[in-house]
């Protein structure tokens, strides 16, 4: 009896460990593939003849998402102002409302909610668009014309995401602070000068820089995951054709949101 047969005949729970090991190896393989995919696309950003397509993608990812981002930012700030007002009243610290709203938005909620909104609006569109190009064999046509599909399709989207995410995060933070002012000052009667003074005195450049660092990391994650899922949708085991595009779009949005939250925890632990 060989050593492998002895292990199989023993009481070790190999049948339980095998799926875990297979899933771990698959996860590591996908992460490595995405890292290589992102590296190739990022290097190609600095090649010539990319500016026009980058501008088009900035308009698609950034400008067309600005309205929904500012709308969510306004009501997020209003809800924060309402919740924090009644919480601070309990402790007699209503004057700190401006500090609480601004720090909550700039450090945490602004970058995270902005990234999730852009993922839902533009990230899903990127995955679906690239997936359709793949299943309709237009990517193969680019290969036949000796055009690098990664440089032509992926690099402008990653560059546009890196540009758009910090700008939209800044808009979100600003509109959110205004929303907190509307609720706390105009509706609930908090002193407006105290609110603005607390916002000014509590926010430091470290907080703003940390929010922008998170926005840049989220931009890389969302653009890489969405483009990767769309680009390789034809290799999915769950379906082919239009179904593969749908599955790739769902996977892109879900995986992006999960990775945003995981990376947010990791970044917060380093930036605090």
C-alpha positions in Angstrom: 0.0 0.0 0.0 1.4 3.3 -1.0 1.5 6.4 1.2 -1.3 8.0 -0.8 -3.5 5.0 -0.2 -2.7 5.1 3.5 -3.8 8.7 3.6 -7.0 8.0 1.7 -7.8 5.1 4.0 -7.1 7.1 7.1 -9.7 9.2 8.9 -8.3 12.6 7.7 -11.1 14.7 6.2 -9.5 15.0 2.8 -12.9 15.2 1.1 -13.6 18.4 3.1 -10.2 19.9 2.4 -10.1 19.3 -1.3 -12.8 21.8 -2.3 -11.2 24.4 -0.1 -7.8 23.9 -1.6 -9.3 23.9 -5.2 -11.2 27.1 -4.5 -8.1 28.8 -2.9 -5.9 27.9 -5.9 -8.6 29.1 -8.3 -8.9 32.4 -6.4 -5.1 32.9 -6.4 -5.0 32.1 -10.1 -7.7 34.7 -10.9 -6.0 37.4 -8.7 -2.8 36.7 -10.5 -4.4 36.9 -13.9 -6.1 40.2 -13.0 -2.8 41.6 -11.7 -1.1 40.8 -15.0 -4.1 42.1 -17.0 -4.0 45.4 -15.1 -0.2 45.8 -15.4 -0.4 45.3 -19.2 -3.3 47.9 -19.5 -1.6 50.4 -17.2 1.6 50.4 -19.1 -0.2 51.0 -22.4 -1.9 54.1 -21.0 1.3 56.0 -21.7 1.4 55.0 -25.4 0.6 57.5 -28.1 -2.9 58.1 -29.6 -4.7 57.4 -26.4 -5.8 60.9 -25.4 -9.0 61.1 -27.4 -10.3 57.8 -26.2 -9.4 58.6 -22.6 -11.4 61.9 -22.9 -14.4 59.9 -24.3 -14.2 57.5 -21.4 -13.8 60.3 -18.8 -17.1 61.7 -20.2 -18.7 58.2 -20.0 -17.4 57.2 -16.6 -17.2 60.6 -14.9 -19.5 63.2 -16.4 -22.5 60.9 -16.9 -22.2 59.6 -13.4 -21.9 63.0 -11.7 -25.6 63.5 -11.3 -26.3 60.3 -9.5 -23.2 60.7 -7.4 -24.2 64.2 -6.3 -27.8 63.1 -5.6 -26.7 60.2 -3.4 -24.1 62.5 -1.7 -26.8 65.1 -0.9 -29.2 62.6 0.7 -26.3 60.8 2.4 -25.3 64.1 4.0 -28.9 64.9 5.0 -29.4 61.5 6.6 -26.1 61.8 8.4 -27.0 65.2 9.7 -30.4 63.9 10.9 -29.0 60.8 12.6 -26.0 62.5 14.2 -28.0 65.4 15.4 -30.3 63.2 17.6 -27.3 61.2 18.7 -25.3 64.2 19.7 -28.3 65.8 21.5 -28.2 62.9 23.9 -24.7 63.7 24.9 -25.1 67.5 24.7 -22.6 67.9 21.8 -24.7 69.3 19.0 -21.9 71.7 18.2 -19.8 68.9 16.9 -22.3 68.1 14.2 -20.2 69.6 11.5 -17.1 67.7 12.5 -19.0 64.4 12.6 -20.6 64.8 9.2 -17.5 66.1 7.4 -15.1 63.4 8.8 -17.6 60.6 8.2 -18.0 61.7 4.6 -14.4 62.6 3.7 -12.7 59.6 5.5 -15.1 56.8 4.8 -18.5 57.2 3.1 -17.5 59.5 0.3 -14.9 57.3 -1.4 -16.9 54.0 -0.7 -20.3 55.2 -1.9 -18.9 57.0 -4.9 -17.1 53.8 -6.0 -20.2 51.7 -5.5 -22.3 54.2 -7.5 -19.8 54.3 -10.3 -19.6 50.5 -10.3 -23.4 50.2 -10.6 -23.7 52.8 -13.3 -20.4 52.7 -15.4 -18.7 49.5 -14.2 -21.6 47.3 -15.3 -21.6 49.1 -18.6 -17.9 48.6 -19.2 -18.2 44.9 -18.5 -21.3 44.5 -20.8 -19.8 46.5 -23.6 -16.5 44.7 -23.6 -18.3 41.3 -23.3 -20.4 42.1 -26.3 -17.3 43.0 -28.3 -15.8 39.7 -27.2 -18.7 37.4 -28.1 -19.3 39.2 -31.4 -15.7 38.5 -32.3 -14.7 42.1 -32.6 -11.8 41.6 -30.2 -10.6 38.8 -32.5 -10.9 41.2 -35.4 -8.6 43.7 -33.6 -6.0 40.9 -33.3 -6.4 40.2 -37.0 -5.7 43.8 -37.8 -2.6 43.7 -35.5 -4.2 46.1 -33.0 -3.7 45.4 -29.3 -7.2 45.0 -27.8 -5.9 45.7 -24.3 -4.3 49.0 -25.3 -7.3 50.0 -27.5 -10.2 48.9 -25.2 -8.9 48.5 -21.6 -6.2 51.2 -21.1 -8.4 54.2 -21.8 -11.0 52.9 -19.3 -8.5 52.4 -16.6 -7.0 55.9 -17.2 -10.4 57.5 -17.2 -11.4 55.7 -14.0 -8.2 56.9 -12.2 -9.1 60.5 -13.3 -12.8 60.3 -12.6 -13.0 58.6 -9.2 -11.2 61.3 -7.1 -13.1 64.1 -8.8 -16.4 62.5 -8.2 -15.4 61.7 -4.6 -14.7 65.4 -4.1 -18.1 66.3 -5.5 -19.7 63.7 -3.2 -18.0 65.1 -0.1 -18.9 68.7 -0.9 -22.5 68.0 -1.7 -22.7 65.7 1.4 -21.5 68.4 3.7 -24.0 70.8 2.2 -26.7 68.1 2.8 -25.7 67.9 6.4 -25.9 71.8 6.6 -29.4 71.7 5.2 -30.6 69.2 7.7 -28.7 70.4 10.8 -28.9 74.1 10.3 -31.9 74.9 8.1 -34.3 72.2 9.3 -33.2 71.4 12.9 -31.9 74.9 13.9 -28.3 74.2 14.7 -26.1 77.3 14.5 -24.8 77.7 11.0 -21.5 79.4 12.0 -20.7 76.7 14.5 -21.4 74.0 11.8 -19.1 75.6 9.2 -16.4 76.3 11.8 -16.4 72.7 12.9 -16.1 71.5 9.3 -13.2 73.8 8.7 -11.3 73.1 12.0 -11.8 69.3 12.0 -10.8 68.5 8.5 -7.1 68.1 7.9 -5.1 67.5 4.8 -4.4 64.0 6.1 -8.1 63.2 6.0 -8.5 64.6 2.4 -5.4 62.8 1.2 -6.6 59.5 2.7 -10.0 59.8 0.9 -8.3 60.5 -2.4 -5.9 57.5 -1.9 -8.9 55.3 -1.3 -10.6 56.7 -4.5 -7.5 55.9 -6.6 -7.3 52.3 -5.3 -11.1 51.8 -5.8 -10.7 53.2 -9.4 -8.0 50.6 -10.2 -10.1 47.8 -8.6 -13.3 48.6 -10.3 -11.9 49.3 -13.8 -9.7 46.2 -13.7 -12.4 43.8 -12.4 -15.1 45.1 -14.8 -12.9 45.1 -17.8 -11.4 41.7 -16.9 -14.8 40.1 -16.5 -16.0 41.4 -19.8 -12.8 40.6 -21.7 -12.8 37.0 -20.7 -16.6 36.4 -20.6 -16.2 33.8 -23.4 -14.2 31.5 -21.1 -17.0 31.3 -18.4 -18.2 27.8 -17.6 -21.7 28.9 -16.7 -22.8 29.9 -20.2 -21.9 31.3 -23.6 -23.1 34.1 -25.8 -25.5 36.6 -24.3 -25.8 34.6 -21.1 -22.0 34.8 -20.6 -22.2 38.6 -20.9 -25.0 38.8 -18.3 -23.1 36.5 -15.9 -19.9 38.6 -16.5 -21.7 41.8 -15.7 -23.2 40.4 -12.5 -19.8 39.0 -11.4 -18.2 42.4 -12.2 -20.5 44.4 -10.1 -20.7 42.0 -7.1 -16.9 41.3 -7.1 -16.1 45.0 -7.4 -18.3 45.9 -4.5 -16.9 43.1 -2.3 -13.3 44.1 -3.2 -14.1 47.8 -2.5 -15.2 47.0 1.1 -12.3 44.6 1.7 -9.7 47.1 0.4 -11.4 49.9 2.4 -10.8 48.0 5.6 -7.2 47.3 4.7 -6.6 51.0 3.7 -8.3 52.3 6.8 -6.1 50.2 9.0 -3.0 51.7 7.4 -4.3 55.3 7.1 -5.7 55.7 10.6 
